[in-house]
Amino acid sequence: MVTNMSQPHYCGASVDDFHTNYKYIHGYFSLIVCILGTLANTLNIIVLTRREMRSPTNAILTGLAVADLAVMLEYIPYTVHDYILSARLPREQQLSYSWACFIKFHSIFAQVLHTISIWLTVTLAVWRYIAVSYPQRNRIWCGMRTTTITIATAYVVCVLVVSPWLYLVSSIAKFLETLDADGKTIRSVPLSQYILDYNNEEHITMQVLSSTTPDMAWSLAPGSSNTTAVNLLGPFTDLPTTTMTTTTVPYDVGERNVTVYKLYHSELALHDRPLRNATFLIYSVLIKLIPCFALTVLSVRLIGALLEAKKRRKILACHAANDMQPIVNGKVVTPSQPKSCKLLEKEKQTDRTTRMLLAVLLLFLITEFPQGIMGLLNALLGDAFLMQCYLKLSDLMDILALINSSINFILYCSMSRQFRSTFTLLFRPRWLDKWLPLSQHDGDARDGAGGRLDGYGRQRLVHTDAVSKSMAIDLGLTTQVTNV
């Protein structure tokens, strides 16, 4: 008796509805995020590479901004072509051979650069943890030379580790599509020989299994698609399990045939399912889950160290105040004096650092952890989960990654005083100096510079850096945009 079964359902109709509705706004939304992210990361690079901002931490942030900027610039033509202009282009232009080459480049380039930014974020957390927990060894372990080598190593290793397996599992395949009078695809037939051979092999194998094992009959319903041959990196196409004869004669009035090119499984990936599963494991575990776990542990321990340092500082300040309290008639007199400005500034800086670390951690986990979990589920649950869930949520994961790459500028401006000061001195129009009063920080810099400022406020910047250096030494270099 043949059991009437079907593939398991992992995602409901709500995911289908979300995919259908969101794909119409994804192109415009991602384009806006990319343009703003390009501007923000460009400003980050300009500010962080100033001489007075030179430090190991800011060098890592610069490397991070360069990787994010490259991702934004490369994603712009992709989203414009595939989401904004796609409906206006003929099918043969939508899926031309040159565009298929760009998609293959996009699938490798974007993933490599995003991996670099992820591991630089982890490196930044390691550097901050060393600065707080081992301040006496910070200059030795995290000097500029070590930081430069680490950044270069991250770029080289990520390229060598990520790009080969992405290149090996994908290939540009040729298809013949039949379009109706409205330009919609009716059927798609592969023309690449390795896909035809693979489909024939799969069809013969399934026929043998269904004839010898009745329980296998449910796995191949009449007219079903070969779900093994699914595009890993882009929109998938249902491929018939039988070879069809190609022809240039229309099947019906108004129909026409066009030749298109798509990114598809390579011949190696089609015949080696463990290799395809390994790609998802590398993506989910090495690129997503391990960095998420490492950053979570480091950030929690770093925040704990900051809070402990704040607690110790209060205790020391309290003891120092008690030792200096005057004694009148044999009793200790507690003077009602406010805390010193230096102590208040330290506490404020610690609070800003804690908020920044929490913001970076939360943003990273929101954008990266779900992608790692879904990649792992792809390897464990197979192609059914890939088609029902992963591909239909890929646009959402893309936009989250883009937001993560573009929002750092807001964090720096809101939580780093030196970044704001340097940014203001670089980009504020000079004519505003006559109307806007200088901040106390800049006023001190003007007085301490020992003379009149030059046309670009260079003396003020140098003195600001000197003040910030002394402050950063007291704070253990714990800010994300450091003051050294």
Stockholm file with secondary structure:
# STOCKHOLM 1.0

chainA/1-484         MVTNMSQPHYCGASVDDFHTNYKYIHGYFSLIVCILGTLANTLNIIVLTRREMRSPTNAILTGLAVADLAVMLEYIPYTVHDYILSARLPREQQLSYSWACFIKFHSIFAQVLHTISIWLTVTLAVWRYIAVSYPQRNRIWCGMRTTTITIATAYVVCVLVVSPWLYLVSSIAKFLETLDADGKTIRSVPLSQYILDYNNEEHITMQVLSSTTPDMAWSLAPGSSNTTAVNLLGPFTDLPTTTMTTTTVPYDVGERNVTVYKLYHSELALHDRPLRNATFLIYSVLIKLIPCFALTVLSVRLIGALLEAKKRRKILACHAANDMQPIVNGKVVTPSQPKSCKLLEKEKQTDRTTRMLLAVLLLFLITEFPQGIMGLLNALLGDAFLMQCYLKLSDLMDILALINSSINFILYCSMSRQFRSTFTLLFRPRWLDKWLPLSQHDGDARDGAGGRLDGYGRQRLVHTDAVSKSMAIDLGLTTQVTNV
#=GR chainA/1-484 SS CCCCCCCCCCSCHHHHHHHHHHHHHHHHHHHHHHHHHHHHHHHHHHHHTSGGGCSHHHHHHHHHHHHHHHHHHHHHHHHIIIIISGGGSCHHHHTCHHHHHHHHHHHHHHHHHHHHHHHHHHHHHHHHHHHHHCGGGHHHHSCHHHHHHHHHHHHHHHHHHHHHHHHHHEEEEEEEEEECTTSCEEEEEECSHHHHHHHHHHHHHHHHHHHHCGGGGGGSCTTCBCTTSCCSSSCCCCCBSSCCCCCSSCSSTTCEEEEEEEEEECHHHHHCHHHHHHHHHIIIIIIIIHHHHHHHHHHHHHHHHHHHHHHHHHHHHHHHHHHTCCEETTEECCCCCCCCHHHHHHHHHHHHHHHHHHHHHHHHHHHHHHHHHHHHHHHHHCHHHIIIIIGGGHHHHHHHHHHHHHCHHHHHHHHCHHHHHHHHHHHSCGGGGGTSCCCHHHHHHHHHTTSCCCTTCHHHHHHHHHHHHHHHHHHTSCSSSCCC
#=GC SS_cons         CCCCCCCCCCSCHHHHHHHHHHHHHHHHHHHHHHHHHHHHHHHHHHHHTSGGGCSHHHHHHHHHHHHHHHHHHHHHHHHIIIIISGGGSCHHHHTCHHHHHHHHHHHHHHHHHHHHHHHHHHHHHHHHHHHHHCGGGHHHHSCHHHHHHHHHHHHHHHHHHHHHHHHHHEEEEEEEEEECTTSCEEEEEECSHHHHHHHHHHHHHHHHHHHHCGGGGGGSCTTCBCTTSCCSSSCCCCCBSSCCCCCSSCSSTTCEEEEEEEEEECHHHHHCHHHHHHHHHIIIIIIIIHHHHHHHHHHHHHHHHHHHHHHHHHHHHHHHHHHTCCEETTEECCCCCCCCHHHHHHHHHHHHHHHHHHHHHHHHHHHHHHHHHHHHHHHHHCHHHIIIIIGGGHHHHHHHHHHHHHCHHHHHHHHCHHHHHHHHHHHSCGGGGGTSCCCHHHHHHHHHTTSCCCTTCHHHHHHHHHHHHHHHHHHTSCSSSCCC
//
